[in-house]
Amino acid sequence: MMDRSGTMALCAGIALAALAHAPPASARVFIGVAPFYYPPPYYPPPIYYPPPAYYAPPPEYYTPPPPPYMPSPYRPPAAGVATTCYAGAFVCPMQSRVSIGTTCWCPDNTGARAYGRAG
């Protein structure tokens, strides 16, 4: 193993050896004239065919398709699903569907909760 100073000396020796064998710089100027000039070859543009003058209308016996069937936005609740809460004197719609008989609540006249059963 070499220590740090030995490594530095080795690197400096390699750099000096590389500089000692480098050829001197030489500058030359070349002036030339191209004896022949060929223009670039000509490529014609691609051929584009025009579209037909018009498109034929559909035959006279053509009838437009019937309008799509639009189901009604109301869907009745599935069997066993409650959408109303019965809380004593208060009856209110529920925001989410739950099973019949589960506990639910409705707001009463004071803003508190009145608990009841879903039905």
C-alpha positions, -999 to +999 in steps of 0.1 A: +000+000+000+012+034-008+006+064+014-010+097+002+023+114-008+034+084-029+001+084-048+004+122-055+039+117-067+029+089-090+000+110-105+024+139-111+049+117-128+022+103-152+011+138-161+046+150-168+053+119-190+021+126-210+031+162-216+067+153-226+055+131-255+028+155-268+035+167-304+037+205-309+005+222-320+002+228-357-023+251-374-031+248-410-056+266-433-073+247-461-088+267-489-107+246-514-131+250-542-157+223-550-151+215-587-187+203-593-220+214-579-250+191-581-283+206-571-304+185-548-326+160-565-362+170-571-389+150-554-425+157-566-451+163-539-473+135-529-506+130-548-537+139-530-571+128-543-600+151-537-630+138-518-662+130-537-683+160-546-711+150-522-723+122-501-755+104-511-784+108-486-798+076-470-825+058-490-861+071-487-872+040-468-848+048-440-865+056-407-846+070-378-842+046-348-868+050-320-858+072-290-840+053-262-861+040-233-857+062-203-865+044-170-884+064-144-861+081-119-881+067-090-872+032-079-894+016-053-875+002-023-865-034-024-882-059-002-870-057+034-856-022+029-870+008+049-870+044+037-891+059+065-884+064+102-913+062+126-903+079+159-935+082+180-952+114+169-925+122+143-922+105+109-894+114+086-877+101+054-843+084+059-812+095+041-800+060+036-818+027+032-816+003+061-834-030+071-869-029+084-870-028+122-836-012+129-832+018+152-834+052+136-841+088+147-860+119+135-854+155+146-881+167+169-895+202+173-866+213+195-839+199+172-831+169+195-833+133+183-865+113+187-856+076+184-878+051+167-880+021+143-874+020+105-904+008+085 
